[in-house]
């Protein structure tokens, strides 16, 4: 039955890049054993070692077998599909990336569960399917067959096909599915046709305040009480509403997928201004939000001051700081725990040009040591 489904996949105008690690490689074989694979499969990659997967993603994930990792793999795959596909004047071709990361039976005991995460990314859609396999109930070959079937079924969904490969799940096993369809402006952001979109109640500049505004950039992964406290203190000190900004791009990571964007947005109330942007650096943020005060932690200001983030070129760093200042932007710096000690603005040695555009929130006015990374490690995300 899988061969018939593969023939149907090859008959559609869909083209894709497939990347698998830990399991699922049988899907590559199934796709290439049926004639027509050159019409649909642009690339198949198996980054099996940790180093290879890190190179694929551009960073080391917190967990190698995780739904987030599968979605990041699929995002990179979708970007590569866009590079490799031939132009489609009719606009009928669907390009997608599919990522699978799995932890299956091996020649040594595994402490954690056996599981499969398969994710699909298109220009308008993110889907992720997760299956925890009952340990010890299948051979490695059968677990591999299950992972491959999940991949083919998700590809079939991307191709608009109804046919599926039977999964033969055991009693107590269930696929957990997550799905996010992107509004048009999110798609425009991902395609690069826009650099900023309103994701919540994003307010226009306050005319009475001379167009100044307060922007709180962050990943908010997750948003916690420390973030809320920082926004509250900034609003009180500056007398302006706080607008939050999440960049979907990062210098070292794949863009945020639509499931992730939806999750970040849901952390904000309807009346809290929120922007999604493609501004990974503060030079880019200052161009989008001129005459703004950015709320940042002391660790962020320390990074802005370090030449290593500018190719070890102090002149490039100084040009970046000058561009931020020329846009009329400033920083409101909040101390935070970093490397086992509390880091404050007053303890930092900053370039004079950067120091001139920084103001500090004293620790006695606000201090919150918890971080989003710590919350994720504690399993609260």
SULSULSUL-V654267 format. One record per run of one state. SS is the DSSP state (h for helix, s for strand, l for the rest). FROM is the first residue (numbers start at 1). TO is the last residue. If there is no record, write none. Layout:
BEGIN
SS_FROM_TO / SS_FROM_TO
END
This chain:
BEGIN
l_1_1 / h_2_10 / l_11_14 / s_15_21 / l_22_24 / h_25_33 / l_34_36 / h_37_40 / s_41_45 / l_46_49 / h_50_57 / l_58_66 / h_67_84 / l_85_94 / s_95_103 / l_104_113 / s_114_121 / l_122_124 / s_125_133 / l_134_139 / h_140_158 / l_159_175 / s_176_181 / l_182_183 / h_184_191 / l_192_195 / s_196_198 / l_199_206 / h_207_209 / l_210_212 / s_213_217 / l_218_224 / h_225_238 / l_239_241 / s_242_247 / l_248_257 / h_258_265 / l_266_273 / s_274_277 / l_278_281 / h_282_288 / l_289_291 / s_292_297 / h_298_304 / l_305_306 / h_307_310 / l_311_313 / h_314_326 / l_327_329 / s_330_334 / l_335_335 / s_336_338 / l_339_340 / s_341_343 / l_344_344 / h_345_347 / l_348_351 / h_352_355 / l_356_357 / s_358_361 / l_362_371 / h_372_377 / l_378_381
END
